Amino acid sequence: MTVEHQKQPVIVWIEVEDIHETIRDVEKAGGRLEGEVHELHGEGLVTYVSDPGGTIFGVKQPPATDTML
């Protein structure tokens, strides 16, 4: 990833069940949201968060499937 997109060259992605709950948990722990939540077609909801030291992580909530209904 180029610095035009993020200041950190490598970002670890974590799959979560509920992206909004994860953001709340990150903020409670002293981290922060680093952008908006976006929906990527076929991928689900994605965003960036950072820990209290500023390390950025990607979080991804997969799209709902028929088996989840």
PyMOL Python script that loads the backbone (N, CA, C, O; Angstrom):
from pymol import cmd

cmd.read_pdbstr("""\
ATOM      1  N   MET A   1       0.857  -1.174   0.000  1.00  0.00           N
ATOM      2  CA  MET A   1       0.000   0.000   0.000  1.00  0.00           C
ATOM      3  C   MET A   1       0.900   1.232   0.000  1.00  0.00           C
ATOM      4  O   MET A   1       1.889   1.279   0.731  1.00  0.00           O
ATOM      5  N   THR A   2       0.568   2.207  -0.799  1.00  0.00           N
ATOM      6  CA  THR A   2       1.372   3.421  -0.847  1.00  0.00           C
ATOM      7  C   THR A   2       0.967   4.366   0.266  1.00  0.00           C
ATOM      8  O   THR A   2      -0.125   4.247   0.823  1.00  0.00           O
ATOM      9  N   VAL A   3       1.839   5.300   0.590  1.00  0.00           N
ATOM     10  CA  VAL A   3       1.549   6.273   1.641  1.00  0.00           C
ATOM     11  C   VAL A   3       0.428   7.225   1.248  1.00  0.00           C
ATOM     12  O   VAL A   3      -0.073   7.967   2.093  1.00  0.00           O
ATOM     13  N   GLU A   4       0.031   7.217  -0.005  1.00  0.00           N
ATOM     14  CA  GLU A   4      -1.111   8.028  -0.420  1.00  0.00           C
ATOM     15  C   GLU A   4      -2.403   7.523   0.217  1.00  0.00           C
ATOM     16  O   GLU A   4      -3.341   8.292   0.428  1.00  0.00           O
ATOM     17  N   HIS A   5      -2.448   6.210   0.525  1.00  0.00           N
ATOM     18  CA  HIS A   5      -3.650   5.611   1.093  1.00  0.00           C
ATOM     19  C   HIS A   5      -3.597   5.539   2.616  1.00  0.00           C
ATOM     20  O   HIS A   5      -4.575   5.874   3.284  1.00  0.00           O
ATOM     21  N   GLN A   6      -2.490   5.116   3.158  1.00  0.00           N
ATOM     22  CA  GLN A   6      -2.301   5.027   4.606  1.00  0.00           C
ATOM     23  C   GLN A   6      -0.837   5.294   4.914  1.00  0.00           C
ATOM     24  O   GLN A   6       0.038   4.993   4.102  1.00  0.00           O
ATOM     25  N   LYS A   7      -0.569   5.857   6.082  1.00  0.00           N
ATOM     26  CA  LYS A   7       0.803   6.172   6.469  1.00  0.00           C
ATOM     27  C   LYS A   7       1.602   4.923   6.829  1.00  0.00           C
ATOM     28  O   LYS A   7       2.829   4.974   6.908  1.00  0.00           O
ATOM     29  N   GLN A   8       0.926   3.818   7.044  1.00  0.00           N
ATOM     30  CA  GLN A   8       1.544   2.565   7.469  1.00  0.00           C
ATOM     31  C   GLN A   8       1.596   1.619   6.269  1.00  0.00           C
ATOM     32  O   GLN A   8       0.552   1.362   5.669  1.00  0.00           O
ATOM     33  N   PRO A   9       2.775   1.086   5.889  1.00  0.00           N
ATOM     34  CA  PRO A   9       2.871   0.298   4.666  1.00  0.00           C
ATOM     35  C   PRO A   9       2.180  -1.067   4.702  1.00  0.00           C
ATOM     36  O   PRO A   9       1.791  -1.578   3.652  1.00  0.00           O
ATOM     37  N   VAL A  10       2.020  -1.661   5.868  1.00  0.00           N
ATOM     38  CA  VAL A  10       1.367  -2.960   5.988  1.00  0.00           C
ATOM     39  C   VAL A  10       0.261  -2.853   7.027  1.00  0.00           C
ATOM     40  O   VAL A  10       0.476  -2.335   8.123  1.00  0.00           O
ATOM     41  N   ILE A  11      -0.928  -3.347   6.677  1.00  0.00           N
ATOM     42  CA  ILE A  11      -2.061  -3.298   7.601  1.00  0.00           C
ATOM     43  C   ILE A  11      -2.643  -4.693   7.738  1.00  0.00           C
ATOM     44  O   ILE A  11      -2.980  -5.338   6.745  1.00  0.00           O
ATOM     45  N   VAL A  12      -2.759  -5.154   8.980  1.00  0.00           N
ATOM     46  CA  VAL A  12      -3.365  -6.440   9.277  1.00  0.00           C
ATOM     47  C   VAL A  12      -4.880  -6.259   9.285  1.00  0.00           C
ATOM     48  O   VAL A  12      -5.397  -5.288   9.836  1.00  0.00           O
ATOM     49  N   TRP A  13      -5.588  -7.216   8.661  1.00  0.00           N
ATOM     50  CA  TRP A  13      -7.050  -7.175   8.632  1.00  0.00           C
ATOM     51  C   TRP A  13      -7.600  -8.238   9.565  1.00  0.00           C
ATOM     52  O   TRP A  13      -7.108  -9.365   9.602  1.00  0.00           O
ATOM     53  N   ILE A  14      -8.633  -7.864  10.323  1.00  0.00           N
ATOM     54  CA  ILE A  14      -9.274  -8.760  11.274  1.00  0.00           C
ATOM     55  C   ILE A  14     -10.746  -8.869  10.910  1.00  0.00           C
ATOM     56  O   ILE A  14     -11.431  -7.857  10.761  1.00  0.00           O
ATOM     57  N   GLU A  15     -11.230 -10.094  10.769  1.00  0.00           N
ATOM     58  CA  GLU A  15     -12.650 -10.318  10.480  1.00  0.00           C
ATOM     59  C   GLU A  15     -13.423 -10.331  11.792  1.00  0.00           C
ATOM     60  O   GLU A  15     -13.041 -11.012  12.743  1.00  0.00           O
ATOM     61  N   VAL A  16     -14.516  -9.570  11.833  1.00  0.00           N
ATOM     62  CA  VAL A  16     -15.324  -9.442  13.048  1.00  0.00           C
ATOM     63  C   VAL A  16     -16.784  -9.755  12.738  1.00  0.00           C
ATOM     64  O   VAL A  16     -17.215  -9.681  11.587  1.00  0.00           O
ATOM     65  N   GLU A  17     -17.537 -10.105  13.774  1.00  0.00           N
ATOM     66  CA  GLU A  17     -18.966 -10.385  13.590  1.00  0.00           C
ATOM     67  C   GLU A  17     -19.782  -9.107  13.465  1.00  0.00           C
ATOM     68  O   GLU A  17     -20.730  -9.051  12.682  1.00  0.00           O
ATOM     69  N   ASP A  18     -19.418  -8.071  14.237  1.00  0.00           N
ATOM     70  CA  ASP A  18     -20.178  -6.820  14.253  1.00  0.00           C
ATOM     71  C   ASP A  18     -19.195  -5.659  14.247  1.00  0.00           C
ATOM     72  O   ASP A  18     -18.559  -5.377  15.263  1.00  0.00           O
ATOM     73  N   ILE A  19     -19.067  -4.991  13.118  1.00  0.00           N
ATOM     74  CA  ILE A  19     -18.069  -3.936  12.970  1.00  0.00           C
ATOM     75  C   ILE A  19     -18.337  -2.748  13.893  1.00  0.00           C
ATOM     76  O   ILE A  19     -17.400  -2.128  14.397  1.00  0.00           O
ATOM     77  N   HIS A  20     -19.610  -2.430  14.114  1.00  0.00           N
ATOM     78  CA  HIS A  20     -19.928  -1.285  14.966  1.00  0.00           C
ATOM     79  C   HIS A  20     -19.624  -1.577  16.434  1.00  0.00           C
ATOM     80  O   HIS A  20     -19.166  -0.696  17.161  1.00  0.00           O
ATOM     81  N   GLU A  21     -19.876  -2.798  16.867  1.00  0.00           N
ATOM     82  CA  GLU A  21     -19.520  -3.204  18.226  1.00  0.00           C
ATOM     83  C   GLU A  21     -17.999  -3.204  18.393  1.00  0.00           C
ATOM     84  O   GLU A  21     -17.486  -2.803  19.438  1.00  0.00           O
ATOM     85  N   THR A  22     -17.291  -3.648  17.374  1.00  0.00           N
ATOM     86  CA  THR A  22     -15.832  -3.649  17.416  1.00  0.00           C
ATOM     87  C   THR A  22     -15.291  -2.231  17.537  1.00  0.00           C
ATOM     88  O   THR A  22     -14.359  -1.990  18.303  1.00  0.00           O
ATOM     89  N   ILE A  23     -15.858  -1.298  16.796  1.00  0.00           N
ATOM     90  CA  ILE A  23     -15.420   0.104  16.876  1.00  0.00           C
ATOM     91  C   ILE A  23     -15.639   0.630  18.287  1.00  0.00           C
ATOM     92  O   ILE A  23     -14.762   1.301  18.833  1.00  0.00           O
ATOM     93  N   ARG A  24     -16.788   0.341  18.890  1.00  0.00           N
ATOM     94  CA  ARG A  24     -17.051   0.773  20.273  1.00  0.00           C
ATOM     95  C   ARG A  24     -16.013   0.187  21.228  1.00  0.00           C
ATOM     96  O   ARG A  24     -15.517   0.882  22.114  1.00  0.00           O
ATOM     97  N   ASP A  25     -15.686  -1.096  21.046  1.00  0.00           N
ATOM     98  CA  ASP A  25     -14.699  -1.748  21.913  1.00  0.00           C
ATOM     99  C   ASP A  25     -13.315  -1.121  21.745  1.00  0.00           C
ATOM    100  O   ASP A  25     -12.601  -0.916  22.727  1.00  0.00           O
ATOM    101  N   VAL A  26     -12.940  -0.821  20.516  1.00  0.00           N
ATOM    102  CA  VAL A  26     -11.648  -0.184  20.243  1.00  0.00           C
ATOM    103  C   VAL A  26     -11.585   1.181  20.939  1.00  0.00           C
ATOM    104  O   VAL A  26     -10.587   1.512  21.580  1.00  0.00           O
ATOM    105  N   GLU A  27     -12.651   1.964  20.808  1.00  0.00           N
ATOM    106  CA  GLU A  27     -12.666   3.299  21.419  1.00  0.00           C
ATOM    107  C   GLU A  27     -12.650   3.218  22.948  1.00  0.00           C
ATOM    108  O   GLU A  27     -12.004   4.037  23.600  1.00  0.00           O
ATOM    109  N   LYS A  28     -13.354   2.240  23.524  1.00  0.00           N
ATOM    110  CA  LYS A  28     -13.336   2.051  24.982  1.00  0.00           C
ATOM    111  C   LYS A  28     -11.936   1.708  25.475  1.00  0.00           C
ATOM    112  O   LYS A  28     -11.564   2.057  26.595  1.00  0.00           O
ATOM    113  N   ALA A  29     -11.165   1.027  24.642  1.00  0.00           N
ATOM    114  CA  ALA A  29      -9.815   0.614  25.017  1.00  0.00           C
ATOM    115  C   ALA A  29      -8.771   1.694  24.730  1.00  0.00           C
ATOM    116  O   ALA A  29      -7.579   1.472  24.941  1.00  0.00           O
ATOM    117  N   GLY A  30      -9.209   2.863  24.249  1.00  0.00           N
ATOM    118  CA  GLY A  30      -8.280   3.965  24.003  1.00  0.00           C
ATOM    119  C   GLY A  30      -7.852   4.124  22.561  1.00  0.00           C
ATOM    120  O   GLY A  30      -7.060   5.010  22.240  1.00  0.00           O
ATOM    121  N   GLY A  31      -8.373   3.267  21.681  1.00  0.00           N
ATOM    122  CA  GLY A  31      -8.071   3.399  20.254  1.00  0.00           C
ATOM    123  C   GLY A  31      -9.055   4.341  19.592  1.00  0.00           C
ATOM    124  O   GLY A  31      -9.851   4.998  20.262  1.00  0.00           O
ATOM    125  N   ARG A  32      -8.994   4.401  18.270  1.00  0.00           N
ATOM    126  CA  ARG A  32      -9.914   5.293  17.569  1.00  0.00           C
ATOM    127  C   ARG A  32     -10.244   4.792  16.174  1.00  0.00           C
ATOM    128  O   ARG A  32      -9.512   3.995  15.587  1.00  0.00           O
ATOM    129  N   LEU A  33     -11.346   5.270  15.669  1.00  0.00           N
ATOM    130  CA  LEU A  33     -11.777   5.014  14.305  1.00  0.00           C
ATOM    131  C   LEU A  33     -10.935   5.881  13.381  1.00  0.00           C
ATOM    132  O   LEU A  33     -10.748   7.067  13.654  1.00  0.00           O
ATOM    133  N   GLU A  34     -10.427   5.318  12.302  1.00  0.00           N
ATOM    134  CA  GLU A  34      -9.529   6.038  11.394  1.00  0.00           C
ATOM    135  C   GLU A  34     -10.152   6.265  10.021  1.00  0.00           C
ATOM    136  O   GLU A  34      -9.438   6.289   9.018  1.00  0.00           O
ATOM    137  N   GLY A  35     -11.438   6.427   9.963  1.00  0.00           N
ATOM    138  CA  GLY A  35     -12.116   6.650   8.693  1.00  0.00           C
ATOM    139  C   GLY A  35     -13.560   6.235   8.823  1.00  0.00           C
ATOM    140  O   GLY A  35     -14.033   5.929   9.918  1.00  0.00           O
ATOM    141  N   GLU A  36     -14.251   6.223   7.720  1.00  0.00           N
ATOM    142  CA  GLU A  36     -15.660   5.844   7.724  1.00  0.00           C
ATOM    143  C   GLU A  36     -15.808   4.352   7.459  1.00  0.00           C
ATOM    144  O   GLU A  36     -14.920   3.719   6.886  1.00  0.00           O
ATOM    145  N   VAL A  37     -16.926   3.805   7.877  1.00  0.00           N
ATOM    146  CA  VAL A  37     -17.269   2.428   7.536  1.00  0.00           C
ATOM    147  C   VAL A  37     -17.805   2.436   6.112  1.00  0.00           C
ATOM    148  O   VAL A  37     -18.698   3.215   5.781  1.00  0.00           O
ATOM    149  N   HIS A  38     -17.257   1.568   5.276  1.00  0.00           N
ATOM    150  CA  HIS A  38     -17.672   1.468   3.883  1.00  0.00           C
ATOM    151  C   HIS A  38     -18.156   0.060   3.592  1.00  0.00           C
ATOM    152  O   HIS A  38     -17.689  -0.905   4.196  1.00  0.00           O
ATOM    153  N   GLU A  39     -19.094  -0.051   2.664  1.00  0.00           N
ATOM    154  CA  GLU A  39     -19.509  -1.367   2.197  1.00  0.00           C
ATOM    155  C   GLU A  39     -18.842  -1.635   0.860  1.00  0.00           C
ATOM    156  O   GLU A  39     -19.003  -0.869  -0.090  1.00  0.00           O
ATOM    157  N   LEU A  40     -18.087  -2.737   0.789  1.00  0.00           N
ATOM    158  CA  LEU A  40     -17.462  -3.155  -0.456  1.00  0.00           C
ATOM    159  C   LEU A  40     -18.268  -4.314  -1.015  1.00  0.00           C
ATOM    160  O   LEU A  40     -18.470  -5.322  -0.338  1.00  0.00           O
ATOM    161  N   HIS A  41     -18.721  -4.173  -2.232  1.00  0.00           N
ATOM    162  CA  HIS A  41     -19.553  -5.193  -2.865  1.00  0.00           C
ATOM    163  C   HIS A  41     -18.882  -6.565  -2.776  1.00  0.00           C
ATOM    164  O   HIS A  41     -17.743  -6.737  -3.210  1.00  0.00           O
ATOM    165  N   GLY A  42     -19.584  -7.518  -2.223  1.00  0.00           N
ATOM    166  CA  GLY A  42     -19.078  -8.872  -2.104  1.00  0.00           C
ATOM    167  C   GLY A  42     -18.134  -9.114  -0.948  1.00  0.00           C
ATOM    168  O   GLY A  42     -17.788 -10.259  -0.658  1.00  0.00           O
ATOM    169  N   GLU A  43     -17.713  -8.051  -0.282  1.00  0.00           N
ATOM    170  CA  GLU A  43     -16.759  -8.167   0.825  1.00  0.00           C
ATOM    171  C   GLU A  43     -17.385  -7.865   2.180  1.00  0.00           C
ATOM    172  O   GLU A  43     -16.949  -8.408   3.195  1.00  0.00           O
ATOM    173  N   GLY A  44     -18.394  -7.013   2.211  1.00  0.00           N
ATOM    174  CA  GLY A  44     -19.031  -6.626   3.465  1.00  0.00           C
ATOM    175  C   GLY A  44     -18.627  -5.231   3.895  1.00  0.00           C
ATOM    176  O   GLY A  44     -18.266  -4.395   3.067  1.00  0.00           O
ATOM    177  N   LEU A  45     -18.689  -4.982   5.206  1.00  0.00           N
ATOM    178  CA  LEU A  45     -18.344  -3.681   5.761  1.00  0.00           C
ATOM    179  C   LEU A  45     -16.879  -3.666   6.165  1.00  0.00           C
ATOM    180  O   LEU A  45     -16.376  -4.636   6.733  1.00  0.00           O
ATOM    181  N   VAL A  46     -16.194  -2.567   5.872  1.00  0.00           N
ATOM    182  CA  VAL A  46     -14.774  -2.440   6.196  1.00  0.00           C
ATOM    183  C   VAL A  46     -14.477  -1.046   6.734  1.00  0.00           C
ATOM    184  O   VAL A  46     -15.161  -0.079   6.399  1.00  0.00           O
ATOM    185  N   THR A  47     -13.456  -0.957   7.565  1.00  0.00           N
ATOM    186  CA  THR A  47     -12.957   0.330   8.032  1.00  0.00           C
ATOM    187  C   THR A  47     -11.580   0.126   8.638  1.00  0.00           C
ATOM    188  O   THR A  47     -11.096  -1.002   8.744  1.00  0.00           O
ATOM    189  N   TYR A  48     -10.954   1.225   9.035  1.00  0.00           N
ATOM    190  CA  TYR A  48      -9.677   1.188   9.734  1.00  0.00           C
ATOM    191  C   TYR A  48      -9.875   1.697  11.154  1.00  0.00           C
ATOM    192  O   TYR A  48     -10.655   2.618  11.398  1.00  0.00           O
ATOM    193  N   VAL A  49      -9.155   1.080  12.085  1.00  0.00           N
ATOM    194  CA  VAL A  49      -9.110   1.547  13.476  1.00  0.00           C
ATOM    195  C   VAL A  49      -7.643   1.569  13.883  1.00  0.00           C
ATOM    196  O   VAL A  49      -6.800   0.961  13.223  1.00  0.00           O
ATOM    197  N   SER A  50      -7.341   2.273  14.975  1.00  0.00           N
ATOM    198  CA  SER A  50      -5.971   2.264  15.485  1.00  0.00           C
ATOM    199  C   SER A  50      -5.981   1.974  16.974  1.00  0.00           C
ATOM    200  O   SER A  50      -6.953   2.256  17.674  1.00  0.00           O
ATOM    201  N   ASP A  51      -4.878   1.406  17.444  1.00  0.00           N
ATOM    202  CA  ASP A  51      -4.729   1.170  18.878  1.00  0.00           C
ATOM    203  C   ASP A  51      -4.225   2.448  19.530  1.00  0.00           C
ATOM    204  O   ASP A  51      -3.931   3.411  18.821  1.00  0.00           O
ATOM    205  N   PRO A  52      -4.114   2.494  20.862  1.00  0.00           N
ATOM    206  CA  PRO A  52      -3.670   3.726  21.529  1.00  0.00           C
ATOM    207  C   PRO A  52      -2.293   4.214  21.087  1.00  0.00           C
ATOM    208  O   PRO A  52      -1.995   5.402  21.212  1.00  0.00           O
ATOM    209  N   GLY A  53      -1.454   3.323  20.575  1.00  0.00           N
ATOM    210  CA  GLY A  53      -0.127   3.715  20.102  1.00  0.00           C
ATOM    211  C   GLY A  53      -0.108   4.191  18.663  1.00  0.00           C
ATOM    212  O   GLY A  53       0.934   4.619  18.167  1.00  0.00           O
ATOM    213  N   GLY A  54      -1.257   4.124  17.978  1.00  0.00           N
ATOM    214  CA  GLY A  54      -1.355   4.619  16.614  1.00  0.00           C
ATOM    215  C   GLY A  54      -1.207   3.566  15.532  1.00  0.00           C
ATOM    216  O   GLY A  54      -1.260   3.900  14.349  1.00  0.00           O
ATOM    217  N   THR A  55      -1.023   2.300  15.898  1.00  0.00           N
ATOM    218  CA  THR A  55      -0.938   1.243  14.892  1.00  0.00           C
ATOM    219  C   THR A  55      -2.312   1.029  14.274  1.00  0.00           C
ATOM    220  O   THR A  55      -3.301   0.869  14.990  1.00  0.00           O
ATOM    221  N   ILE A  56      -2.374   1.026  12.961  1.00  0.00           N
ATOM    222  CA  ILE A  56      -3.640   0.911  12.244  1.00  0.00           C
ATOM    223  C   ILE A  56      -3.934  -0.549  11.907  1.00  0.00           C
ATOM    224  O   ILE A  56      -3.045  -1.304  11.512  1.00  0.00           O
ATOM    225  N   PHE A  57      -5.193  -0.926  12.072  1.00  0.00           N
ATOM    226  CA  PHE A  57      -5.690  -2.251  11.718  1.00  0.00           C
ATOM    227  C   PHE A  57      -6.924  -2.080  10.846  1.00  0.00           C
ATOM    228  O   PHE A  57      -7.679  -1.123  11.010  1.00  0.00           O
ATOM    229  N   GLY A  58      -7.124  -2.997   9.931  1.00  0.00           N
ATOM    230  CA  GLY A  58      -8.361  -3.043   9.163  1.00  0.00           C
ATOM    231  C   GLY A  58      -9.313  -3.998   9.855  1.00  0.00           C
ATOM    232  O   GLY A  58      -8.896  -5.042  10.356  1.00  0.00           O
ATOM    233  N   VAL A  59     -10.587  -3.649   9.884  1.00  0.00           N
ATOM    234  CA  VAL A  59     -11.600  -4.574  10.395  1.00  0.00           C
ATOM    235  C   VAL A  59     -12.655  -4.763   9.316  1.00  0.00           C
ATOM    236  O   VAL A  59     -13.032  -3.830   8.608  1.00  0.00           O
ATOM    237  N   LYS A  60     -13.122  -6.012   9.215  1.00  0.00           N
ATOM    238  CA  LYS A  60     -14.040  -6.385   8.139  1.00  0.00           C
ATOM    239  C   LYS A  60     -15.158  -7.241   8.699  1.00  0.00           C
ATOM    240  O   LYS A  60     -14.908  -8.232   9.386  1.00  0.00           O
ATOM    241  N   GLN A  61     -16.393  -6.857   8.405  1.00  0.00           N
ATOM    242  CA  GLN A  61     -17.569  -7.653   8.738  1.00  0.00           C
ATOM    243  C   GLN A  61     -18.090  -8.239   7.442  1.00  0.00           C
ATOM    244  O   GLN A  61     -18.577  -7.502   6.585  1.00  0.00           O
ATOM    245  N   PRO A  62     -17.996  -9.576   7.280  1.00  0.00           N
ATOM    246  CA  PRO A  62     -18.463 -10.187   6.031  1.00  0.00           C
ATOM    247  C   PRO A  62     -19.953  -9.910   5.798  1.00  0.00           C
ATOM    248  O   PRO A  62     -20.701  -9.654   6.742  1.00  0.00           O
ATOM    249  N   PRO A  63     -20.366  -9.965   4.541  1.00  0.00           N
ATOM    250  CA  PRO A  63     -21.788  -9.761   4.258  1.00  0.00           C
ATOM    251  C   PRO A  63     -22.629 -10.907   4.825  1.00  0.00           C
ATOM    252  O   PRO A  63     -22.147 -12.029   4.979  1.00  0.00           O
ATOM    253  N   ALA A  64     -23.870 -10.611   5.128  1.00  0.00           N
ATOM    254  CA  ALA A  64     -24.798 -11.644   5.598  1.00  0.00           C
ATOM    255  C   ALA A  64     -25.035 -12.639   4.467  1.00  0.00           C
ATOM    256  O   ALA A  64     -25.044 -12.269   3.293  1.00  0.00           O
ATOM    257  N   THR A  65     -25.224 -13.888   4.829  1.00  0.00           N
ATOM    258  CA  THR A  65     -25.535 -14.913   3.841  1.00  0.00           C
ATOM    259  C   THR A  65     -26.888 -15.504   4.151  1.00  0.00           C
ATOM    260  O   THR A  65     -27.423 -15.312   5.243  1.00  0.00           O
ATOM    261  N   ASP A  66     -27.441 -16.218   3.198  1.00  0.00           N
ATOM    262  CA  ASP A  66     -28.758 -16.846   3.395  1.00  0.00           C
ATOM    263  C   ASP A  66     -28.746 -17.823   4.567  1.00  0.00           C
ATOM    264  O   ASP A  66     -29.775 -18.020   5.214  1.00  0.00           O
ATOM    265  N   THR A  67     -27.602 -18.434   4.848  1.00  0.00           N
ATOM    266  CA  THR A  67     -27.527 -19.390   5.936  1.00  0.00           C
ATOM    267  C   THR A  67     -27.587 -18.712   7.293  1.00  0.00           C
ATOM    268  O   THR A  67     -27.821 -19.373   8.305  1.00  0.00           O
ATOM    269  N   MET A  68     -27.377 -17.382   7.329  1.00  0.00           N
ATOM    270  CA  MET A  68     -27.423 -16.641   8.589  1.00  0.00           C
ATOM    271  C   MET A  68     -28.831 -16.206   8.925  1.00  0.00           C
ATOM    272  O   MET A  68     -29.068 -15.734  10.037  1.00  0.00           O
ATOM    273  N   LEU A  69     -29.789 -16.347   7.998  1.00  0.00           N
ATOM    274  CA  LEU A  69     -31.149 -15.889   8.236  1.00  0.00           C
ATOM    275  C   LEU A  69     -31.916 -16.836   9.102  1.00  0.00           C
ATOM    276  O   LEU A  69     -33.086 -16.593   9.398  1.00  0.00           O
TER     277      LEU A  69
END
""", "prot")
cmd.dss("prot")
cmd.show_as("cartoon", "prot")
cmd.util.cbc("prot")
cmd.orient("prot")
